[in-house]
Amino acid sequence: IHMTKYKSIRNGICATIMAVTPILLSAQIVKHDRLLSFESAEVPSFISGTNSGLSISVQHYKDGTHSLRWTFESGSVLTLQRDLKFEKKDPTGKDTYLSAFIVWVYNAKAQDTTIEFEFLKDGKKCTSFPFGINFTGWRAAWVCYERDMQGTPEPGMNELRIVAPDVKGELFIDHLITASKVDARQQTADVQVPFVNK
């Protein structure tokens, strides 16, 4: 699948955002202990929201046939509490891989603002990055913890917070990978997506 790739740079933060053209294939569910695909009927017990509406949706999906629907207002926070599996880069330089956070977001109504992804360890914010929501359809963030985020990531981080902007809105979240090793020598990444985009 050909992907349109571009970089968004804000406050020294570089995040690769990708858009994928829908393809007509049978839905496949990719399973991995670091991947959240939201295929269960209920919102996972380790996910909660403040001033938020959370539900499992079949409206839009990137992996399988479901996603997490988040309705928010000013002051809303979506919280995921579990080991994020972050791994520091090899200090010897022999292993060039970096730990990356990956997530797909569907937005039906573009808004000229950002949500904030924050990564915490025992309640202490370690690192973060902004994600613009001035788009419609699916977009993905592919962000290396030690290269593309503000702050300093730490092994043992166990909480992700998604902080809403000062507006009301609705987003669908799918195919969330808390940490995946990617080659640090690559400035952008190609992703093969063998499942339905809706």
MOFEN-V946609 format. One record per residue. N is the residue number from 1. RES is the residue in three letters. D_LAST is the distance of its C-alpha to the last C-alpha in Angstrom with 1 decimal. Layout:
BEGIN
<<N & RES & D_LAST> <N & RES & D_LAST>>
END
This chain:
BEGIN
<<1 & ILE & 15.6> <2 & HIS & 17.1> <3 & MET & 16.2> <4 & THR & 17.5> <5 & LYS & 19.6> <6 & TYR & 21.8> <7 & LYS & 23.8> <8 & SER & 24.2> <9 & ILE & 27.7> <10 & ARG & 28.9> <11 & ASN & 32.1> <12 & GLY & 32.5> <13 & ILE & 29.1> <14 & CYS & 27.1> <15 & ALA & 23.4> <16 & THR & 21.2> <17 & ILE & 17.9> <18 & MET & 15.4> <19 & ALA & 12.6> <20 & VAL & 10.7> <21 & THR & 10.0> <22 & PRO & 7.1> <23 & ILE & 9.2> <24 & LEU & 10.0> <25 & LEU & 11.3> <26 & SER & 11.9> <27 & ALA & 10.2> <28 & GLN & 12.9> <29 & ILE & 14.0> <30 & VAL & 16.0> <31 & LYS & 18.9> <32 & HIS & 21.3> <33 & ASP & 23.6> <34 & ARG & 22.4> <35 & LEU & 18.7> <36 & LEU & 17.0> <37 & SER & 13.9> <38 & PHE & 14.6> <39 & GLU & 14.6> <40 & SER & 17.9> <41 & ALA & 18.4> <42 & GLU & 20.1> <43 & VAL & 19.7> <44 & PRO & 21.7> <45 & SER & 25.4> <46 & PHE & 25.6> <47 & ILE & 23.1> <48 & SER & 24.6> <49 & GLY & 24.5> <50 & THR & 27.2> <51 & ASN & 26.9> <52 & SER & 23.3> <53 & GLY & 21.0> <54 & LEU & 19.1> <55 & SER & 17.1> <56 & ILE & 14.5> <57 & SER & 11.4> <58 & VAL & 9.1> <59 & GLN & 7.5> <60 & HIS & 4.8> <61 & TYR & 5.3> <62 & LYS & 6.5> <63 & ASP & 9.4> <64 & GLY & 10.2> <65 & THR & 8.6> <66 & HIS & 9.6> <67 & SER & 10.2> <68 & LEU & 13.3> <69 & ARG & 13.6> <70 & TRP & 16.6> <71 & THR & 18.5> <72 & PHE & 21.5> <73 & GLU & 24.6> <74 & SER & 27.4> <75 & GLY & 28.7> <76 & SER & 25.7> <77 & VAL & 25.2> <78 & LEU & 22.7> <79 & THR & 24.7> <80 & LEU & 24.0> <81 & GLN & 27.4> <82 & ARG & 27.8> <83 & ASP & 29.2> <84 & LEU & 27.0> <85 & LYS & 28.7> <86 & PHE & 29.6> <87 & GLU & 32.1> <88 & LYS & 34.5> <89 & LYS & 35.0> <90 & ASP & 38.0> <91 & PRO & 41.1> <92 & THR & 42.8> <93 & GLY & 40.2> <94 & LYS & 40.2> <95 & ASP & 36.6> <96 & THR & 34.6> <97 & TYR & 31.4> <98 & LEU & 30.0> <99 & SER & 27.9> <100 & ALA & 24.5> <101 & PHE & 22.0> <102 & ILE & 18.3> <103 & VAL & 15.4> <104 & TRP & 11.8> <105 & VAL & 11.5> <106 & TYR & 9.1> <107 & ASN & 11.6> <108 & ALA & 11.7> <109 & LYS & 15.4> <110 & ALA & 17.1> <111 & GLN & 20.4> <112 & ASP & 23.1> <113 & THR & 23.7> <114 & THR & 22.7> <115 & ILE & 22.0> <116 & GLU & 24.2> <117 & PHE & 23.6> <118 & GLU & 27.0> <119 & PHE & 28.2> <120 & LEU & 31.3> <121 & LYS & 34.0> <122 & ASP & 35.8> <123 & GLY & 35.0> <124 & LYS & 35.9> <125 & LYS & 33.5> <126 & CYS & 33.6> <127 & THR & 31.0> <128 & SER & 28.1> <129 & PHE & 26.0> <130 & PRO & 24.4> <131 & PHE & 20.8> <132 & GLY & 20.4> <133 & ILE & 17.8> <134 & ASN & 18.8> <135 & PHE & 15.4> <136 & THR & 12.3> <137 & GLY & 8.7> <138 & TRP & 8.5> <139 & ARG & 12.0> <140 & ALA & 13.9> <141 & ALA & 17.6> <142 & TRP & 19.8> <143 & VAL & 23.1> <144 & CYS & 26.4> <145 & TYR & 28.4> <146 & GLU & 31.8> <147 & ARG & 31.0> <148 & ASP & 28.4> <149 & MET & 29.0> <150 & GLN & 31.8> <151 & GLY & 34.3> <152 & THR & 35.2> <153 & PRO & 33.0> <154 & GLU & 35.0> <155 & PRO & 34.8> <156 & GLY & 34.2> <157 & MET & 31.7> <158 & ASN & 30.3> <159 & GLU & 28.3> <160 & LEU & 25.3> <161 & ARG & 25.2> <162 & ILE & 22.6> <163 & VAL & 24.7> <164 & ALA & 23.5> <165 & PRO & 25.1> <166 & ASP & 27.6> <167 & VAL & 25.1> <168 & LYS & 22.9> <169 & GLY & 19.1> <170 & GLU & 15.9> <171 & LEU & 13.5> <172 & PHE & 10.9> <173 & ILE & 12.1> <174 & ASP & 11.1> <175 & HIS & 12.8> <176 & LEU & 16.0> <177 & ILE & 19.1> <178 & THR & 22.3> <179 & ALA & 24.3> <180 & SER & 24.0> <181 & LYS & 26.8> <182 & VAL & 26.3> <183 & ASP & 29.0> <184 & ALA & 30.6> <185 & ARG & 31.9> <186 & GLN & 28.5> <187 & GLN & 27.7> <188 & THR & 24.1> <189 & ALA & 21.9> <190 & ASP & 20.0> <191 & VAL & 17.1> <192 & GLN & 16.1> <193 & VAL & 12.5> <194 & PRO & 12.9> <195 & PHE & 9.7> <196 & VAL & 6.3> <197 & ASN & 3.8> <198 & LYS & 0.0>>
END
